[in-house]
């Protein structure tokens, strides 16, 4: 049984994100975004084509995206150092 490493989860939100744990130095496993009771969603399955469309509150998505960028230490890729409010590498929560 695999274990989940959540990079974003709160008690007040139905949105979360995680990866399955790996023993490798870098985790290349797929990222899972879990949404309970989404605002809107649709699933399309046709022959060899599948599509999922999901509506997430924009502010909640911002928080999830920032948490992912902090986890991956992508600050430099986002235009250089960012302030404490966005979790600069000097102020990571982990």
C-alpha positions as a printed Julia matrix, in Angstrom:
94×3 Matrix{Float64}:
   0.0    0.0     0.0
   1.41   3.37   -0.95
   1.4    6.49    1.18
   0.34   9.97    0.21
   2.48  13.07    0.77
   0.01  15.96    0.86
   1.43  19.31   -0.27
  -1.91  21.06    0.2
  -4.71  20.1     2.55
  -6.82  22.13    4.97
  -9.67  21.39    7.33
 -11.85  24.09    5.77
 -11.44  23.19    2.09
 -12.62  20.36   -0.12
  -9.55  20.79   -2.36
  -6.25  19.0    -1.78
  -3.15  17.92   -3.62
  -0.69  15.08   -3.05
   1.86  12.7    -4.55
   2.48   9.06   -3.74
   5.68   8.77   -1.68
   8.81   7.51   -3.4
  12.23   6.53   -2.11
  13.97   8.33   -4.98
  15.72  11.64   -4.38
  13.15  13.45   -6.52
   9.53  12.4    -6.68
   8.44  12.01  -10.31
   5.09  10.42   -9.44
   1.98  12.07  -10.84
   0.36  14.81   -8.81
  -3.17  14.06   -7.65
  -5.63  16.91   -7.15
  -8.57  15.77   -5.07
 -11.77  17.82   -5.0
 -14.8   16.88   -2.95
 -18.11  18.41   -4.02
 -16.73  20.48   -6.93
 -18.65  23.56   -8.03
 -19.01  22.03  -11.5
 -17.54  19.06  -13.34
 -17.98  16.98  -16.48
 -16.54  13.72  -17.75
 -16.33  12.91  -21.45
 -15.48   9.41  -22.7
 -15.49   8.71  -26.42
 -13.62   5.76  -27.93
  -9.94   6.56  -27.25
 -10.6   10.04  -25.85
 -11.25  11.04  -22.25
 -11.58  14.51  -20.72
 -12.36  15.73  -17.21
 -13.37  19.35  -16.67
 -13.46  20.59  -13.09
 -14.38  23.95  -11.55
 -12.37  25.03   -8.49
 -12.75  28.31   -6.6
 -10.06  30.67   -7.96
  -8.73  31.65   -4.52
  -8.54  28.01   -3.49
  -6.67  27.18   -6.69
  -4.23  30.03   -5.98
  -3.47  28.48   -2.58
  -3.01  25.03   -4.11
  -0.71  26.44   -6.83
   1.38  28.37   -4.3
   1.71  25.26   -2.12
   2.92  23.28   -5.16
   5.46  25.98   -6.09
   6.76  26.0    -2.5
   7.07  22.21   -2.46
   8.97  22.18   -5.75
  11.03  25.28   -4.83
  10.05  26.99   -8.09
  10.6   30.53   -6.83
  13.34  31.31   -9.35
  11.22  30.04  -12.24
   8.49  32.47  -11.23
  10.56  35.6   -11.8
  13.09  35.46   -9.01
  12.85  35.65   -5.27
   9.42  36.32   -3.88
   8.4   37.81   -0.58
   7.52  36.03    2.59
   3.81  36.13    1.76
   4.37  33.65   -1.07
   6.78  31.46    0.86
  10.27  32.39   -0.23
  12.77  29.54    0.23
  13.95  31.17    3.45
  10.48  30.83    4.95
   9.28  27.41    3.82
   6.84  25.8     6.22
   8.53  22.38    6.17
